[in-house]
Amino acid sequence: MHAHHWKTTAAACALSMLAACGGGDDPAPGPTQTAIGTISSFGSLVVNGVRFDDTAASITMDDSAGTRDRLRVGMVVQVRGRINANGTGVANTIRYNDCVQGPITAMNQVQNTVTVLGQTVLVDDDTVFDGVTQRDMNSFAIGDQVEVSCLPDPANNRLRATRMERQGLFQNGVSELEVKGTVSNLDAAAGTCTIDGLTVNFSGIAAGSRPAGLANGMTVEVGGSNFANGILTADRLRDRDRDRISYPDGDGLEVEGYVADFVSIANFTVAGQAVNAANAVIRNGTAADIRNGLKVEAEGVMTNNVLVASVLVVKLQASVHVESGLQAKDAALGTLTMLGRALKLTADTVLRDRLASADQPAIITLASLNPADRLEVNAYEDAAGDLIATRVERTAADSLVVVKGPADAKVPTTQLTLAGFGVTTGANSRYRDLSGALVDAATFYAAVAVPPAVPTMVRARGVVASLATNVVDATRDVGTTGELEIGED
């Protein structure tokens, strides 16, 4: 069975968003398959749009035995098992390793980055936040201890956070520290090196407990609990190159990540895996679009340690954000309607219930959502003009409505259209420019570009003016005035 066939089957099955897909008869076993990607939902484990039965899977988390109840939406995992004829999967093993764990030492609100153990971590609208009250960087501060799951973006020298959990305040000598990266500036005699910009002192580790053949360019994992003056004092050092799995020829593999080492469409890497997509069907783009730093999912078969892709999916970045009540849903079409617009769910849509506790994450499906449930949805607009949801979260009831998206049209000082959503403005509206400073209506509208120019991203906050028109009234919100702010993509 070719990779693109089972993925299409799984996608069709997932549109129902039922707790289990293809559940009655035991499906016929399929080929060995490995999926590397972000957990998007539970019920059974959903990774890269495939629903895996994980009831009998062996689970490893940070090199120790793990359990199903410790897995979370947003974690990047490696699932190895088989794909059934109906497109579902059966997981034999599930492996999770965080990218970095340690204190936040710097924050850049403009660039949406934090620095953890010398690593630049980018957060975006699709990052899942845990251990905090708000779903943005405002809930974090310098000195917070965090654990980050990520997709590395080596072409831009940063980690793209898929999940970031606050674990309290960093306590030197107590809090767990862990980082993975490439060794440079090695001084074996002194027991020091640099890991992607972080100075590491491993002199306290006995020579026999250090990786054999430790050298510059080796990928390692460093752990400890002492971090002072920019130096991590390590009590363990592990060779990660030896942990790489060698996939036999003919094994199926799908990997989510960011393009790096791009030479041509037949020669690049994704998450460190060599990929040849010369004959792949490319979705959401063309071969000319493939470049370093682009998020993709490559699916195919292994040949001589190269993933020969039959399908290459360009993972479009969410540019639309909506917070409002659910008006309607269509299980057959796999859509939600909010503020009069339909948003399509796919097999890759992340589903999360923020009303549940962190220790007991609830299973959320299209079937479990009810009219008037308050949802926060991230989406992108495809070539056909449809909104494709990348993430859906159920949140506490609130009459506040938020819409963020590219400006489609404007009537200065009175009306905006953002990604197809209507917004009214007036004398009681507050306006902010890109820096967050308050400006008057004329200045704000002058700064908002609409097609044929590159549209400006705008965030509007208010209430629903009318259920009949579904227009956002940004002249008021809950107990105060409405607000509009120019933002970045």
Rosetta blueprint (number, residue, H / E / L):
1 M L
2 H L
3 A H
4 H H
5 H H
6 W H
7 K H
8 T H
9 T H
10 A H
11 A H
12 A H
13 C H
14 A H
15 L L
16 S L
17 M L
18 L L
19 A L
20 A L
21 C L
22 G L
23 G L
24 G L
25 D L
26 D L
27 P L
28 A L
29 P L
30 G L
31 P L
32 T E
33 Q E
34 T E
35 A E
36 I E
37 G E
38 T E
39 I E
40 S E
41 S E
42 F L
43 G L
44 S L
45 L E
46 V E
47 V E
48 N L
49 G L
50 V E
51 R E
52 F E
53 D E
54 D L
55 T L
56 A L
57 A L
58 S E
59 I E
60 T E
61 M E
62 D L
63 D L
64 S E
65 A E
66 G L
67 T L
68 R H
69 D H
70 R H
71 L L
72 R L
73 V L
74 G L
75 M L
76 V E
77 V E
78 Q E
79 V E
80 R E
81 G E
82 R E
83 I E
84 N L
85 A L
86 N L
87 G L
88 T L
89 G E
90 V E
91 A E
92 N E
93 T E
94 I E
95 R E
96 Y E
97 N L
98 D L
99 C L
100 V E
101 Q E
102 G E
103 P E
104 I E
105 T E
106 A E
107 M E
108 N E
109 Q L
110 V L
111 Q L
112 N L
113 T E
114 V E
115 T E
116 V E
117 L L
118 G L
119 Q E
120 T E
121 V E
122 L E
123 V L
124 D L
125 D L
126 D L
127 T L
128 V E
129 F E
130 D E
131 G L
132 V L
133 T L
134 Q L
135 R L
136 D L
137 M H
138 N H
139 S H
140 F L
141 A L
142 I L
143 G L
144 D E
145 Q E
146 V E
147 E E
148 V E
149 S E
150 C E
151 L E
152 P E
153 D E
154 P H
155 A H
156 N H
157 N L
158 R E
159 L E
160 R E
161 A E
162 T E
163 R E
164 M E
165 E E
166 R E
167 Q E
168 G E
169 L E
170 F L
171 Q L
172 N L
173 G L
174 V L
175 S L
176 E L
177 L E
178 E E
179 V E
180 K E
181 G E
182 T E
183 V E
184 S E
185 N E
186 L E
187 D E
188 A L
189 A L
190 A L
191 G L
192 T E
193 C E
194 T E
195 I E
196 D L
197 G L
198 L E
199 T E
200 V E
201 N E
202 F L
203 S L
204 G L
205 I L
206 A L
207 A H
208 G H
209 S H
210 R L
211 P L
212 A L
213 G L
214 L L
215 A L
216 N L
217 G L
218 M L
219 T E
220 V E
221 E E
222 V E
223 G E
224 G E
225 S E
226 N E
227 F E
228 A E
229 N L
230 G L
231 I E
232 L E
233 T E
234 A E
235 D E
236 R E
237 L E
238 R E
239 D E
240 R L
241 D H
242 R H
243 D H
244 R L
245 I L
246 S L
247 Y L
248 P L
249 D L
250 G L
251 D L
252 G E
253 L E
254 E E
255 V E
256 E E
257 G E
258 Y E
259 V E
260 A E
261 D E
262 F E
263 V E
264 S E
265 I L
266 A L
267 N E
268 F E
269 T E
270 V E
271 A L
272 G L
273 Q E
274 A E
275 V E
276 N E
277 A L
278 A L
279 N L
280 A L
281 V E
282 I E
283 R E
284 N L
285 G L
286 T L
287 A H
288 A H
289 D H
290 I L
291 R L
292 N L
293 G L
294 L L
295 K E
296 V E
297 E E
298 A E
299 E E
300 G E
301 V E
302 M E
303 T E
304 N L
305 N L
306 V E
307 L E
308 V E
309 A E
310 S E
311 V E
312 L E
313 V E
314 V E
315 K L
316 L L
317 Q L
318 A L
319 S L
320 V E
321 H E
322 V E
323 E E
324 S E
325 G E
326 L L
327 Q L
328 A E
329 K E
330 D E
331 A L
332 A L
333 L L
334 G L
335 T E
336 L E
337 T E
338 M E
339 L L
340 G L
341 R E
342 A E
343 L E
344 K E
345 L L
346 T L
347 A L
348 D L
349 T L
350 V E
351 L E
352 R E
353 D E
354 R L
355 L L
356 A L
357 S L
358 A L
359 D L
360 Q L
361 P L
362 A L
363 I L
364 I L
365 T L
366 L L
367 A L
368 S L
369 L L
370 N L
371 P L
372 A L
373 D L
374 R E
375 L E
376 E E
377 V E
378 N E
379 A E
380 Y E
381 E E
382 D L
383 A L
384 A L
385 G L
386 D L
387 L E
388 I E
389 A E
390 T E
391 R E
392 V E
393 E E
394 R E
395 T E
396 A L
397 A L
398 D L
399 S L
400 L L
401 V E
402 V E
403 V E
404 K E
405 G E
406 P E
407 A E
408 D E
409 A E
410 K E
411 V E
412 P L
413 T L
414 T L
415 Q E
416 L E
417 T E
418 L E
419 A L
420 G L
421 F E
422 G E
423 V E
424 T E
425 T L
426 G L
427 A L
428 N L
429 S L
430 R E
431 Y E
432 R E
433 D L
434 L L
435 S L
436 G L
437 A L
438 L E
439 V E
440 D L
441 A H
442 A H
443 T H
444 F H
445 Y H
446 A H
447 A H
448 V L
449 A L
450 V L
451 P L
452 P L
453 A L
454 V L
455 P L
456 T L
457 M E
458 V E
459 R E
460 A E
461 R E
462 G E
463 V E
464 V E
465 A E
466 S E
467 L L
468 A L
469 T L
470 N L
471 V E
472 V E
473 D E
474 A L
475 T L
476 R L
477 D L
478 V L
479 G L
480 T L
481 T L
482 G L
483 E E
484 L E
485 E E
486 I E
487 G E
488 E L
489 D L
